[in-house]
Amino acid sequence: MAEKAKEKTNKEPFPGAYVVGLVITLALLITMVAFAAGLPPAISGFLVAGLLGLTVHPRYAIGFLSAGVFAAILGFAGSEPQVAWGGIGLILASLVVRLFVKG
């Protein structure tokens, strides 16, 4: 039993990497929401969803791409510019992550 515990490798690049990633993501979210609050809805939706979409692991980019398509369709159908342009931003961010980031 003790041998199995020793064989497990830590997948973190360094100790606490996931905590640092969480703090960076939350700081980015809070900063973007505070900044985007004064912008028009379409621009704020695009910026927040697009920039936070860049923090996605490439393994999950396809899921976020489909969520962006879903949000864009529903946003434009329901005349909700923040949701619609947020979906477009998420689509573009997911494509950038999928194409340029090695996972």
QUIWOTA-V985387 format. One record per helix or strand of 2 or more residues. SS is the DSSP state (@ for helix, = for strand). FROM is the first residue (numbers start at 1). TO is the last residue. If there is no record, write none. Layout:
BEGIN
ss | from | to
SS | FROM | TO
SS | FROM | TO
END
This chain:
BEGIN
ss | from | to
@ | 2 | 7
@ | 17 | 36
@ | 41 | 53
@ | 58 | 77
@ | 81 | 100
END
